[in-house]
Amino acid sequence: MEISVSDIDEDDLVSCADLYVATFREQPWNEEWNIDDAFDRLNNFLATPKSICIKAISKNKIRGFLFGDVQQWNGSTYYYLKEACVGIKDQRKGIGRALMAELESVLIKRGVSKIYLITQRDSIPSLFYSGLGFSENKNVMVLSKDVDSNG
């Protein structure tokens, strides 16, 4: 599959949101996204200062994308990869690797020293990222709390 990689712009958001909904409704995520919520999420990421958002196109169709932004913390510059998506039928065809290679190239030019992301432990995505050289950061813990308006 011939793939071209380039920056995402506002005109790409509907296609990206469609791909997002279709992908994350499937295994292993089984999430209940609707197009409006997906569009708003991706639009917010694109509008974030210092965002770097990249799409992979083949045969005039977006096959995958990355959304994130450059941030400063504790004397270093890093990229927070907020969303990554490759369509179910296009996975395992080199699209994710092409997106990540382009991202790393852009980040090196901008002096970014690290990429951070959050993904499910012991999952297909975690295996993908491990294969690209990512490792679990033992110094950081992700915490969550449900907020209940009743109490």
N, CA, C and O of each residue as an XYZ file, in Angstrom:
604
protein
N       0.857     -1.178      0.000
C       0.000      0.000      0.000
C       0.895      1.230      0.000
O       1.757      1.375      0.867
N       0.695      2.103     -0.957
C       1.443      3.352     -1.024
C       0.799      4.363     -0.086
O      -0.401      4.625     -0.168
N       1.608      4.925      0.804
C       1.123      5.830      1.846
C       1.842      7.163      1.735
O       3.060      7.208      1.563
N       1.082      8.250      1.834
C       1.700      9.568      1.987
C       1.300     10.097      3.359
O       0.188      9.855      3.829
N       2.206     10.813      3.989
C       1.994     11.325      5.339
C       2.126     12.835      5.300
O       3.070     13.366      4.716
N       1.176     13.530      5.924
C       1.206     14.986      5.948
C       0.434     15.512      7.161
O      -0.194     14.750      7.895
N       0.495     16.822      7.351
C      -0.194     17.456      8.470
C      -1.708     17.399      8.283
O      -2.214     17.426      7.161
N      -2.409     17.319      9.396
C      -3.865     17.385      9.402
C      -4.273     18.851      9.445
O      -3.649     19.655     10.137
N      -5.322     19.195      8.705
C      -5.902     20.524      8.821
C      -7.396     20.385      9.117
O      -7.924     19.273      9.152
N      -8.062     21.495      9.326
C      -9.483     21.471      9.711
C     -10.358     20.720      8.717
O     -11.348     20.104      9.113
N     -10.011     20.760      7.434
C     -10.796     20.068      6.420
C     -10.743     18.552      6.561
O     -11.573     17.854      5.977
N      -9.785     18.028      7.323
C      -9.637     16.589      7.525
C     -10.440     16.069      8.709
O     -10.576     14.856      8.871
N     -10.970     16.950      9.533
C     -11.541     16.522     10.806
C     -12.748     15.605     10.675
O     -12.887     14.678     11.473
N     -13.612     15.821      9.717
C     -14.773     14.946      9.562
C     -14.323     13.535      9.197
O     -14.817     12.560      9.763
N     -13.399     13.422      8.264
C     -12.882     12.098      7.884
C     -12.175     11.428      9.053
O     -12.328     10.225      9.267
N     -11.405     12.195      9.806
C     -10.715     11.636     10.973
C     -11.722     11.176     12.028
O     -11.558     10.110     12.620
N     -12.749     11.966     12.259
C     -13.766     11.593     13.244
C     -14.510     10.338     12.800
O     -14.789      9.471     13.628
N     -14.835     10.219     11.518
C     -15.477      9.006     11.005
C     -14.600      7.783     11.240
O     -15.081      6.744     11.693
N     -13.317      7.907     10.931
C     -12.370      6.811     11.126
C     -12.246      6.473     12.611
O     -12.204      5.300     12.980
N     -12.188      7.476     13.443
C     -12.087      7.293     14.890
C     -13.261      6.490     15.434
O     -13.074      5.514     16.160
N     -14.470      6.906     15.079
C     -15.682      6.223     15.545
C     -15.693      4.773     15.058
O     -15.932      3.854     15.841
N     -15.436      4.572     13.773
C     -15.463      3.220     13.206
C     -14.417      2.315     13.853
O     -14.683      1.139     14.100
N     -13.246      2.847     14.124
C     -12.155      2.044     14.691
C     -12.402      1.704     16.152
O     -12.283      0.544     16.548
N     -12.744      2.705     16.957
C     -12.840      2.477     18.393
C     -14.150      1.826     18.830
O     -14.319      1.516     20.010
N     -15.067      1.617     17.907
C     -16.255      0.811     18.210
C     -15.928     -0.683     18.141
O     -16.677     -1.513     18.656
N     -14.814     -1.015     17.507
C     -14.421     -2.415     17.302
C     -13.545     -2.923     18.445
O     -13.138     -2.167     19.327
N     -13.267     -4.237     18.402
C     -12.333     -4.863     19.340
C     -10.958     -4.242     19.177
O     -10.628     -3.895     18.043
N     -10.160     -4.074     20.145
C     -10.387     -4.481     21.535
C     -11.042     -3.390     22.385
O     -11.219     -3.578     23.588
N     -11.406     -2.249     21.780
C     -11.898     -1.111     22.564
C     -13.387     -1.195     22.884
O     -13.786     -1.021     24.035
N     -14.208     -1.458     21.874
C     -15.665     -1.538     22.069
C     -16.233     -0.278     22.715
O     -17.095     -0.358     23.590
N     -15.750      0.880     22.283
C     -16.211      2.149     22.848
C     -17.429      2.667     22.081
O     -17.648      2.295     20.929
N     -18.203      3.511     22.717
C     -19.474      3.970     22.168
C     -19.405      5.412     21.683
O     -20.205      6.246     22.104
N     -18.462      5.709     20.808
C     -18.304      7.056     20.281
C     -19.411      7.403     19.295
O     -19.917      6.532     18.587
N     -19.787      8.688     19.253
C     -20.616      9.191     18.170
C     -19.791     10.227     17.409
O     -18.784     10.721     17.918
N     -20.208     10.546     16.226
C     -19.421     11.405     15.336
C     -19.224     12.800     15.925
O     -18.141     13.371     15.789
N     -20.235     13.358     16.569
C     -20.119     14.712     17.121
C     -19.070     14.769     18.232
O     -18.245     15.683     18.265
N     -19.104     13.794     19.137
C     -18.129     13.776     20.231
C     -16.720     13.544     19.708
O     -15.775     14.183     20.171
N     -16.572     12.641     18.754
C     -15.250     12.379     18.171
C     -14.729     13.628     17.468
O     -13.561     13.986     17.621
N     -15.584     14.287     16.703
C     -15.184     15.522     16.012
C     -14.725     16.572     17.019
O     -13.671     17.182     16.842
N     -15.515     16.786     18.077
C     -15.153     17.786     19.094
C     -13.815     17.449     19.745
O     -12.985     18.334     19.953
N     -13.605     16.177     20.067
C     -12.351     15.755     20.703
C     -11.157     16.057     19.806
O     -10.182     16.667     20.243
N     -11.240     15.628     18.551
C     -10.132     15.826     17.623
C      -9.941     17.301     17.278
O      -8.808     17.761     17.134
N     -11.028     18.037     17.145
C     -10.949     19.471     16.880
C     -10.237     20.190     18.026
O      -9.416     21.076     17.789
N     -10.552     19.811     19.268
C      -9.877     20.405     20.420
C      -8.381     20.114     20.391
O      -7.571     20.991     20.689
N      -8.016     18.894     20.035
C      -6.598     18.552     19.953
C      -5.896     19.365     18.870
O      -4.787     19.857     19.077
N      -6.543     19.503     17.717
C      -5.951     20.260     16.620
C      -5.769     21.734     16.994
O      -4.800     22.371     16.580
N      -6.709     22.271     17.780
C      -6.666     23.685     18.170
C      -5.701     23.961     19.323
O      -5.449     25.122     19.642
N      -5.164     22.929     19.946
C      -4.243     23.106     21.064
C      -2.961     23.779     20.582
O      -2.413     23.397     19.548
N      -2.480     24.774     21.319
C      -1.196     25.383     20.935
C      -0.104     24.319     20.835
O      -0.069     23.374     21.624
N       0.770     24.481     19.872
C       1.897     23.580     19.619
C       1.459     22.161     19.259
O       2.198     21.202     19.483
N       0.246     22.031     18.696
C      -0.193     20.695     18.282
C       0.595     20.237     17.063
O       0.977     21.034     16.206
N       0.823     18.942     17.013
C       1.384     18.284     15.838
C       0.442     17.126     15.551
O       0.356     16.173     16.325
N      -0.255     17.220     14.445
C      -1.267     16.243     14.074
C      -0.986     15.790     12.644
O      -0.874     16.613     11.736
N      -0.872     14.490     12.451
C      -0.402     13.925     11.183
C      -1.382     12.871     10.694
O      -1.939     12.103     11.479
N      -1.584     12.847      9.375
C      -2.471     11.854      8.768
C      -1.682     11.005      7.777
O      -0.677     11.443      7.218
N      -2.162      9.782      7.574
C      -1.631      8.890      6.542
C      -2.733      8.695      5.513
O      -3.860      8.341      5.857
N      -2.402      8.928      4.252
C      -3.381      8.838      3.168
C      -2.940      7.775      2.173
O      -1.759      7.662      1.846
N      -3.892      7.013      1.707
C      -3.679      6.068      0.615
C      -4.937      6.083     -0.243
O      -6.052      6.012      0.273
N      -4.753      6.173     -1.531
C      -5.881      6.224     -2.476
C      -6.894      7.293     -2.082
O      -8.102      7.055     -2.073
N      -6.368      8.493     -1.753
C      -7.174      9.670     -1.412
C      -8.075      9.485     -0.196
O      -9.083     10.178     -0.062
N      -7.723      8.566      0.680
C      -8.515      8.320      1.887
C      -7.589      8.323      3.098
O      -6.499      7.750      3.060
N      -8.033      8.975      4.178
C      -7.269      8.953      5.419
C      -7.375      7.558      6.012
O      -8.471      7.063      6.277
N      -6.209      6.926      6.220
C      -6.144      5.555      6.740
C      -5.734      5.511      8.203
O      -5.943      4.511      8.888
N      -5.142      6.615      8.677
C      -4.705      6.680     10.063
C      -4.272      8.082     10.416
O      -4.092      8.924      9.537
N      -4.103      8.337     11.717
C      -3.694      9.670     12.149
C      -3.107      9.630     13.547
O      -3.275      8.662     14.289
N      -2.408     10.716     13.888
C      -1.885     10.978     15.224
C      -2.270     12.401     15.611
O      -2.183     13.312     14.789
N      -2.689     12.595     16.845
C      -2.974     13.926     17.391
C      -2.220     14.077     18.701
O      -2.271     13.193     19.556
N      -1.527     15.186     18.862
C      -0.844     15.467     20.114
C      -0.248     16.849     20.096
O      -0.442     17.611     19.149
N       0.488     17.174     21.163
C       1.078     18.501     21.232
C       2.388     18.473     21.994
O       2.663     17.565     22.779
N       3.186     19.497     21.737
C       4.484     19.672     22.385
C       4.261     20.434     23.689
O       3.541     21.432     23.728
N       4.891     19.943     24.751
C       4.737     20.547     26.069
C       6.086     20.678     26.752
O       7.038     19.970     26.424
N       6.152     21.594     27.705
C       7.351     21.792     28.523
C       7.084     21.194     29.891
O       5.989     21.332     30.437
N       8.094     20.525     30.445
C       7.970     20.032     31.799
C       9.341     19.754     32.379
O      10.137     19.021     31.791
N       9.610     20.332     33.516
C      10.807     20.034     34.286
C      12.090     20.158     33.465
O      12.962     19.292     33.526
N      12.193     21.225     32.708
C      13.408     21.493     31.944
C      13.538     20.739     30.639
O      14.586     20.801     29.996
N      12.501     20.028     30.231
C      12.586     19.312     28.953
C      11.347     19.574     28.105
O      10.321     20.052     28.589
N      11.476     19.253     26.857
C      10.386     19.413     25.898
C       9.947     18.023     25.466
O      10.770     17.203     25.060
N       8.650     17.762     25.555
C       8.156     16.448     25.155
C       6.890     16.581     24.320
O       6.255     17.635     24.274
N       6.549     15.490     23.670
C       5.328     15.412     22.868
C       4.380     14.467     23.586
O       4.750     13.346     23.935
N       3.169     14.924     23.799
C       2.134     14.080     24.401
C       1.236     13.588     23.281
O       0.454     14.355     22.718
N       1.350     12.316     22.962
C       0.527     11.689     21.931
C      -0.829     11.372     22.551
O      -0.965     10.445     23.350
N      -1.823     12.157     22.166
C      -3.140     12.047     22.785
C      -4.020     11.011     22.092
O      -4.767     10.292     22.756
N      -3.942     10.928     20.776
C      -4.730      9.942     20.035
C      -3.938      9.427     18.851
O      -3.260     10.184     18.156
N      -4.037      8.138     18.639
C      -3.468      7.481     17.468
C      -4.523      6.510     16.964
O      -5.168      5.820     17.753
N      -4.693      6.459     15.673
C      -5.739      5.616     15.107
C      -5.336      5.161     13.715
O      -4.896      5.959     12.888
N      -5.491      3.874     13.471
C      -5.382      3.305     12.129
C      -6.622      2.438     11.948
O      -6.950      1.628     12.816
N      -7.307      2.608     10.825
C      -8.521      1.853     10.564
C      -8.299      0.356     10.702
O      -7.227     -0.154     10.376
N      -9.307     -0.338     11.183
C      -9.224     -1.778     11.442
C      -8.700     -2.534     10.221
O      -7.795     -3.356     10.362
N      -9.236     -2.283      9.039
C      -8.827     -3.016      7.825
C      -7.427     -2.630      7.353
O      -6.833     -3.339      6.541
N      -6.898     -1.518      7.851
C      -5.585     -1.046      7.415
C      -4.483     -1.314      8.429
O      -3.333     -0.937      8.205
N      -4.820     -1.957      9.536
C      -3.803     -2.253     10.537
C      -2.875     -3.349     10.037
O      -3.259     -4.195      9.229
N      -1.634     -3.313     10.541
C      -0.592     -4.284     10.196
C      -0.140     -4.163      8.740
O       0.283     -5.135      8.114
N      -0.246     -2.931      8.222
C       0.204     -2.659      6.854
C       1.280     -1.572      6.816
O       1.616     -1.070      5.743
N       1.814     -1.210      7.969
C       2.888     -0.227      8.032
C       2.439      1.213      8.208
O       3.271      2.119      8.239
N       1.136      1.436      8.323
C       0.627      2.805      8.441
C       1.018      3.414      9.783
O       1.503      4.544      9.830
N       0.815      2.685     10.864
C       1.188      3.191     12.182
C       2.674      3.483     12.271
O       3.080      4.496     12.841
N       3.481      2.602     11.713
C       4.936      2.810     11.718
C       5.312      4.035     10.880
O       6.200      4.797     11.263
N       4.646      4.225      9.751
C       4.929      5.392      8.907
C       4.554      6.686      9.632
O       5.284      7.675      9.567
N       3.426      6.669     10.314
C       3.018      7.848     11.081
C       4.016      8.157     12.195
O       4.407      9.309     12.383
N       4.422      7.135     12.924
C       5.358      7.340     14.027
C       6.730      7.780     13.519
O       7.385      8.605     14.157
N       7.172      7.246     12.387
C       8.460      7.659     11.817
C       8.415      9.129     11.421
O       9.365      9.869     11.679
N       7.329      9.555     10.802
C       7.187     10.972     10.432
C       7.136     11.842     11.682
O       7.775     12.893     11.736
N       6.384     11.411     12.681
C       6.302     12.164     13.929
C       7.687     12.331     14.541
O       8.064     13.439     14.920
N       8.443     11.255     14.641
C       9.778     11.345     15.227
C      10.675     12.289     14.439
O      11.461     13.030     15.029
N      10.569     12.272     13.131
C      11.357     13.180     12.294
C      11.014     14.642     12.595
O      11.906     15.478     12.736
N       9.736     14.936     12.691
C       9.281     16.296     13.002
C       9.759     16.703     14.393
O      10.219     17.827     14.593
N       9.648     15.794     15.343
C      10.022     16.113     16.722
C      11.517     16.371     16.858
O      11.925     17.277     17.584
N      12.331     15.588     16.170
C      13.783     15.799     16.210
C      14.119     17.196     15.703
O      14.943     17.893     16.297
N      13.483     17.608     14.605
C      13.730     18.949     14.055
C      13.321     20.050     15.022
O      13.884     21.144     14.994
N      12.349     19.769     15.873
C      11.865     20.773     16.827
C      12.540     20.677     18.194
O      12.189     21.425     19.107
N      13.488     19.780     18.346
C      14.219     19.661     19.596
C      13.453     18.980     20.713
O      13.752     19.191     21.888
N      12.474     18.169     20.363
C      11.681     17.455     21.363
C      12.437     16.197     21.777
O      12.955     15.467     20.932
N      12.495     15.949     23.099
C      13.332     14.864     23.603
C      12.599     13.573     23.935
O      13.234     12.522     24.015
N      11.284     13.615     24.131
C      10.534     12.415     24.521
C       9.125     12.453     23.946
O       8.584     13.511     23.625
N       8.554     11.260     23.830
C       7.138     11.098     23.492
C       6.492     10.372     24.660
O       7.003      9.349     25.116
N       5.373     10.892     25.145
C       4.584     10.230     26.168
C       3.230      9.872     25.578
O       2.706     10.584     24.721
N       2.668      8.762     26.045
C       1.321      8.363     25.647
C       0.727      7.496     26.736
O       1.443      6.991     27.601
N      -0.563      7.327     26.692
C      -1.269      6.436     27.609
C      -1.989      5.405     26.753
O      -2.685      5.758     25.801
N      -1.822      4.137     27.089
C      -2.531      3.073     26.391
C      -2.846      1.957     27.375
O      -2.314      1.924     28.484
N      -3.708      1.055     26.963
C      -4.078     -0.056     27.832
C      -2.900     -1.012     28.003
O      -2.211     -1.351     27.040
N      -2.687     -1.431     29.220
C      -1.631     -2.403     29.532
C      -1.994     -3.754     28.895
O      -3.169     -4.118     28.838
N      -1.002     -4.483     28.424
C      -1.180     -5.830     27.866
C      -2.225     -5.849     26.739
O      -3.136     -6.677     26.733
N      -2.073     -4.933     25.804
C      -3.017     -4.819     24.691
C      -2.259     -4.830     23.371
O      -1.031     -4.739     23.353
N      -2.986     -4.940     22.272
C      -2.364     -4.860     20.948
C      -1.639     -3.519     20.780
O      -0.504     -3.504     20.304
N      -2.260     -2.393     21.157
C      -1.519     -1.124     21.048
C      -0.248     -1.105     21.900
O       0.775     -0.581     21.460
N      -0.297     -1.668     23.112
C       0.911     -1.651     23.944
C       2.020     -2.476     23.301
O       3.192     -2.116     23.406
N       1.672     -3.575     22.638
C       2.662     -4.369     21.915
C       3.233     -3.590     20.735
O       4.434     -3.646     20.471
N       2.371     -2.866     20.027
C       2.820     -2.031     18.908
C       3.845     -1.004     19.387
O       4.928     -0.885     18.814
N       3.496     -0.261     20.443
C       4.407      0.772     20.937
C       5.693      0.166     21.490
O       6.770      0.731     21.296
N       5.601     -0.959     22.167
C       6.809     -1.633     22.662
C       7.729     -1.993     21.505
O       8.949     -1.869     21.615
N       7.151     -2.435     20.405
C       7.926     -2.773     19.217
C       8.624     -1.574     18.592
O       9.581     -1.733     17.834
N       8.148     -0.377     18.907
C       8.768      0.855     18.410
C       9.778      1.426     19.409
O      10.338      2.499     19.185
N      10.008      0.713     20.502
C      10.989      1.157     21.475
C      10.426      1.881     22.690
O      11.192      2.354     23.529
N       9.112      1.977     22.802
C       8.509      2.593     23.982
C       8.606      1.628     25.158
O       8.568      0.410     24.980
N       8.731      2.180     26.351
C       8.734      1.355     27.550
C       7.903      2.044     28.619
O       7.681      3.254     28.572
N       7.451      1.254     29.579
C       6.632      1.803     30.647
C       7.485      2.693     31.537
O       8.590      2.315     31.928
N       6.975      3.863     31.851
C       7.661      4.796     32.726
C       7.304      4.426     34.165
O       6.159      4.581     34.587
N       8.274      3.945     34.897
C       8.037      3.495     36.272
C       7.856      4.656     37.250
O       7.434      4.442     38.387
N       8.172      5.891     36.819
C       8.066      7.045     37.701
C       6.707      7.729     37.657
O       6.436      8.624     38.457
N       5.848      7.312     36.725
C       4.569      7.983     36.540
C       3.446      6.967     36.722
O       3.530      5.836     36.243
N       2.404      7.385     37.414
C       1.235      6.544     37.597
C       0.030      7.303     37.053
O      -0.129      8.493     37.327
N      -0.796      6.642     36.305
C      -2.026      7.256     35.815
C      -3.125      6.894     36.803
O      -3.366      5.718     37.076
N      -3.780      7.902     37.330
C      -4.864      7.721     38.287
C      -6.166      8.250     37.693
O      -6.156      9.149     36.852
N      -7.264      7.692     38.130
C      -8.563      8.217     37.709
C      -9.529      8.143     38.879
O      -9.328      7.390     39.832
N     -10.562      8.930     38.785
C     -11.605      8.944     39.805
C     -12.911      9.298     39.130
O     -12.981     10.250     38.353
N     -13.937      8.536     39.427
C     -15.264      8.883     38.941
C     -15.775     10.047     39.777
O     -15.621     10.056     40.998
N     -16.379     11.021     39.125
C     -16.944     12.160     39.820
C     -18.448     11.978     39.832
O     -19.099     11.969     38.787
N     -18.982     11.836     41.022
C     -20.416     11.602     41.180
C     -21.062     12.864     41.714
O     -20.716     13.330     42.799
N     -21.976     13.406     40.977
C     -22.635     14.659     41.376
C     -23.585     14.446     42.565
O     -24.082     15.417     43.135
N     -23.840     13.192     42.940
C     -24.753     12.914     44.038
C     -24.058     12.855     45.395
O     -24.710     12.644     46.417
N     -22.756     13.037     45.411
C     -22.236     12.865     46.731
C     -20.911     13.349     46.996
O     -20.421     13.223     48.119
